[in-house]
């Protein structure tokens, strides 16, 4: 049995907010735009249909359960934008440092956290929406 929990398409907005922080550094002359243009997060936010096609094409697994789940936790009433960005930074910081260096990575992440109002607006709009894909696969 293998369980996958992946972000769903709504997370692309969060990546765009981070990208705007990088562009702020470009506009201030602290970062070369070609470096931003050559940066790519190796992320894919599959839809249930895409996931089904990939699993079927692979042929090694069958889908036992697949459902869209919610960001909203039973433990807290509302997610916090700063906490979300800190968690995202933990996951992606190595990629960012390797491409831009530690100082730019630090500045870009800090600037994104400063955009917490924009992130909070996004979170409130998507808090009750399905934004994670849960898949339980069984080896054939």
Rosetta blueprint (number, residue, H / E / L):
1 X L
2 X E
3 X E
4 X E
5 X E
6 X E
7 X E
8 X L
9 X H
10 X H
11 X H
12 X H
13 X H
14 X H
15 X H
16 X H
17 X H
18 X H
19 X H
20 X H
21 X H
22 X H
23 X H
24 X H
25 X H
26 X H
27 X H
28 X L
29 X L
30 X L
31 X L
32 X L
33 X H
34 X H
35 X H
36 X H
37 X H
38 X L
39 X L
40 X L
41 X L
42 X L
43 X L
44 X L
45 X L
46 X L
47 X L
48 X H
49 X H
50 X H
51 X H
52 X H
53 X H
54 X H
55 X H
56 X H
57 X H
58 X H
59 X L
60 X L
61 X E
62 X E
63 X E
64 X E
65 X E
66 X E
67 X E
68 X E
69 X E
70 X E
71 X L
72 X L
73 X L
74 X L
75 X L
76 X L
77 X L
78 X L
79 X L
80 X L
81 X H
82 X H
83 X H
84 X H
85 X H
86 X H
87 X H
88 X H
89 X H
90 X H
91 X H
92 X H
93 X H
94 X H
95 X H
96 X H
97 X H
98 X H
99 X H
100 X H
101 X L
102 X H
103 X H
104 X H
105 X H
106 X H
107 X H
108 X H
109 X H
110 X H
111 X H
112 X H
113 X H
114 X H
115 X L
116 X H
117 X H
118 X H
119 X H
120 X H
121 X H
122 X H
123 X H
124 X H
125 X H
126 X H
127 X L
128 X L
129 X L
130 X E
131 X E
132 X E
133 X E
134 X E
135 X E
136 X E
137 X E
138 X E
139 X E
140 X L
